[in-house]
Amino acid sequence: MTQRSAAATEVAQLLWARTADGASAPDEVAAASDRICTQLRSGLGRWVGTTGYTALLDRAIAQTRMDHPALGSLSCLGGEAPLVTAAVRAHGAAEVEAGMVAAVAALIDLLGRIIGEDMALRLVEQTGTPSPRGIVSIESKGGRNGRVR
């Protein structure tokens, strides 16, 4: 099992919680998974390009697939709701959630190697969260390092 940074795992868990909103039915988990993938593709693709995002995502999923068989043949490139629904039925919602969180944490770690962990965390935190100020944190007031964002 590959160790991820605690901050990457925390952001991935918070992103799942925010997006899934307690989903447990197979179609709800599939919809949440699709929303996360869409948000990440849109948000990160803007910064690293479509090809860069796809390369990072492919590597992140490959790194987590051994520990999370529920990821199966998922690519997180869109239109995979039937595959995710089947994975939830076969492995359970908790395992699919754990796999998605692990894949997002791996994506953050890989991106962090390129642009630094703090920037990678901030870019993933802001995915799918519109804000007139640009960057939004899903952390509580005071943030990870005591600064208000």
LUMRO-838247 format. One line per 5 residues: number of its first residue (from 0); their letters; for each residue x, y, z of C-alpha. Coordinates in nm, 4 decimals, always signed. Example, Ala and Ser with C-alpha at 12.3 -4.5 7.8 and 13.67 -1.06 7.14 Angstrom:
2
0	as	+1.2300 -0.4500 +0.7800; +1.3670 -0.1060 +0.7140;
END
This chain:
149
0	mtqrs	+0.0000 +0.0000 +0.0000; +0.1404 +0.3354 -0.1057; +0.1497 +0.6054 +0.1589; +0.0023 +0.9386 +0.0577; +0.0612 +1.2643 +0.2357;
5	aaate	-0.1878 +1.3286 +0.5144; -0.2828 +1.6615 +0.3563; -0.3517 +1.5007 +0.0155; -0.5665 +1.2329 +0.1774; -0.7544 +1.4910 +0.3826;
10	vaqll	-0.8304 +1.7086 +0.0802; -0.9387 +1.4018 -0.1192; -1.1732 +1.2957 +0.1637; -1.3178 +1.6449 +0.1935; -1.3682 +1.6668 -0.1827;
15	warta	-1.5525 +1.3322 -0.1780; -1.7654 +1.4371 +0.1201; -1.8545 +1.7659 -0.0442; -1.9380 +1.6047 -0.3768; -2.1026 +1.2795 -0.2622;
20	dgasa	-2.3013 +1.4337 +0.0229; -2.3581 +1.0984 +0.1956; -2.4372 +0.8997 -0.1206; -2.4651 +0.5251 -0.0638; -2.7007 +0.3919 -0.3328;
25	pdeva	-2.5119 +0.2592 -0.6365; -2.6467 +0.5223 -0.8771; -2.5800 +0.8038 -0.6266; -2.2191 +0.6908 -0.5755; -2.1785 +0.6639 -0.9534;
30	aasdr	-2.3119 +1.0178 -0.9974; -2.0795 +1.1497 -0.7247; -1.7824 +0.9747 -0.8838; -1.8694 +1.1236 -1.2209; -1.9034 +1.4732 -1.0674;
35	ictql	-1.5605 +1.4487 -0.9044; -1.4006 +1.3334 -1.2270; -1.5708 +1.6101 -1.4238; -1.4713 +1.8741 -1.1690; -1.1099 +1.7569 -1.1599;
40	rsglg	-1.0864 +1.7318 -1.5396; -1.2288 +2.0812 -1.5818; -1.0388 +2.2441 -1.2965; -0.6990 +2.0813 -1.3357; -0.7136 +2.0535 -1.7141;
45	rwvgt	-0.7160 +2.4314 -1.7228; -0.3781 +2.4390 -1.5465; -0.1946 +2.1311 -1.6752; -0.3806 +2.0772 -2.0042; -0.5960 +1.7855 -2.1066;
50	tgyta	-0.3009 +1.5633 -2.1931; -0.1190 +1.6471 -1.8700; -0.4300 +1.5835 -1.6629; -0.4959 +1.2516 -1.8379; -0.1357 +1.1397 -1.7828;
55	lldra	-0.1483 +1.2287 -1.4124; -0.4874 +1.0638 -1.3703; -0.3829 +0.7447 -1.5496; -0.0794 +0.7136 -1.3258; -0.2789 +0.7906 -1.0092;
60	iaqtr	-0.5401 +0.5265 -1.0891; -0.2718 +0.2712 -1.1822; -0.1014 +0.3324 -0.8460; -0.4225 +0.2815 -0.6483; -0.5886 -0.0002 -0.8452;
65	mdhpa	-0.3929 -0.2779 -0.6668; -0.5120 -0.1666 -0.3235; -0.8622 -0.0798 -0.4463; -0.9978 -0.3420 -0.6862; -1.3321 -0.1585 -0.6940;
70	lgsls	-1.1663 +0.0883 -0.9312; -1.1572 -0.1968 -1.1829; -1.1317 -0.0553 -1.5331; -1.2415 +0.2972 -1.4398; -1.0554 +0.5749 -1.6159;
75	clgge	-1.2380 +0.8724 -1.4601; -1.2607 +1.0325 -1.8015; -1.6396 +1.0554 -1.8041; -1.9412 +0.8480 -1.8987; -1.8588 +0.5668 -1.6599;
80	aplvt	-2.1708 +0.5703 -1.4433; -2.2692 +0.2138 -1.5410; -1.9208 +0.0856 -1.4486; -1.9260 +0.2648 -1.1134; -2.2783 +0.1419 -1.0382;
85	aavra	-2.1637 -0.2147 -1.1079; -1.8556 -0.1630 -0.8891; -2.0739 -0.0399 -0.5999; -2.2976 -0.3454 -0.6340; -1.9970 -0.5795 -0.6446;
90	hgaae	-1.7691 -0.4159 -0.3862; -1.9912 -0.1821 -0.1847; -2.0181 +0.1940 -0.1661; -1.7496 +0.2224 +0.1030; -1.4889 +0.0476 -0.1131;
95	veagm	-1.5679 +0.2581 -0.4185; -1.5446 +0.5693 -0.2009; -1.2114 +0.4519 -0.0582; -1.0823 +0.3877 -0.4096; -1.1907 +0.7279 -0.5360;
100	vaava	-1.0383 +0.9025 -0.2347; -0.7133 +0.7095 -0.2821; -0.7033 +0.7954 -0.6534; -0.7609 +1.1666 -0.5859; -0.4951 +1.1642 -0.3114;
105	alidl	-0.2519 +0.9963 -0.5541; -0.3371 +1.2585 -0.8167; -0.2625 +1.5355 -0.5647; +0.0692 +1.3736 -0.4704; +0.1730 +1.3360 -0.8344;
110	lgrii	+0.0745 +1.6923 -0.9188; +0.2520 +1.8081 -0.6025; +0.5784 +1.6614 -0.7279; +0.5549 +1.8968 -1.0243; +0.4166 +2.2201 -0.8794;
115	gedma	+0.4586 +2.1688 -0.5047; +0.2158 +2.0159 -0.2574; +0.0606 +2.3414 -0.1353; -0.0308 +2.4524 -0.4880; -0.1589 +2.1049 -0.5813;
120	lrlve	-0.3783 +2.0998 -0.2706; -0.5183 +2.4435 -0.3477; -0.5925 +2.3587 -0.7104; -0.7783 +2.0406 -0.6161; -0.9624 +2.2153 -0.3322;
125	qtgtp	-1.1018 +2.4711 -0.5731; -1.2316 +2.2208 -0.8309; -1.6022 +2.2499 -0.8728; -1.6321 +2.5388 -0.6295; -1.7191 +2.8614 -0.8073;
130	sprgi	-1.5956 +3.1727 -0.6356; -1.5695 +3.5336 -0.7418; -1.2344 +3.5492 -0.5657; -1.0835 +3.2586 -0.7585; -0.9359 +3.0156 -0.5102;
135	vsies	-1.1567 +2.8652 -0.2441; -1.0518 +2.6445 +0.0435; -1.2736 +2.3676 +0.1785; -1.0893 +2.3903 +0.5074; -1.2253 +2.5525 +0.8169;
140	kggrn	-1.1411 +2.9131 +0.8942; -0.7743 +2.9380 +0.9792; -0.6807 +2.6750 +0.7208; -0.4095 +2.4188 +0.7273; -0.1371 +2.6642 +0.8208;
145	grvr	-0.3321 +2.9139 +1.0277; -0.3971 +3.1612 +0.7457; -0.7448 +3.2631 +0.6474; -0.7952 +3.2115 +0.2750;
END
